[in-house]
Structures are given as structure tokens and as C-alpha cells.
């Protein structure tokens, strides 16, 4: 079971959520990913791809300007913190 929430339009977070689930246990050895996923177009003032990764104290929150940006954020987190990539 993964401990994350995904917000945004239906389907917008699905790929990012699936990729996080796929690699989290392999990379960390833990079944639960304390990561919240969200899509907020306001992350990018220009309308370009953008994402933020913020530590929440108990995990992280990744916010993308769209579904693709959210996926970029998931991959960045996995590369930086998980040694994946």
C-alpha cells in the first residue's frame, strides 16, 4: 500500500502515481511512499512545464503544473533521493 494522495483532474496524475509506485519499493526497500502528488497550473507563471518538490517533515509533496511536469518531479525525486537513474 502506498501512502500518497494525488490531486488534479482525473487521470492527470495516473502515470506519475504508477511510476512512483513501480520504483519506490525497489529503490528504498519500503512499501510505502510518503509522497503527496498534486497538479497546480499556477506552479508555472509562463505556462511551461514546472514542478516543485517540498519536504513535509514526514515525506514530500511534488506539485507539477500539469501531468507531465508532475511525472518529471517524480523522476527527479527518485533520481536524487533514491539513486535511481
Secondary structure, 3 states (H helix, E strand, C coil): CCCCCEECCCCCCHHHHHHHHHHHHHHHCCCCCCEEEEECHHHCCCCCCCEEEEECCCCEEEEECCHHHHHHHHHHHHHHHHCCC
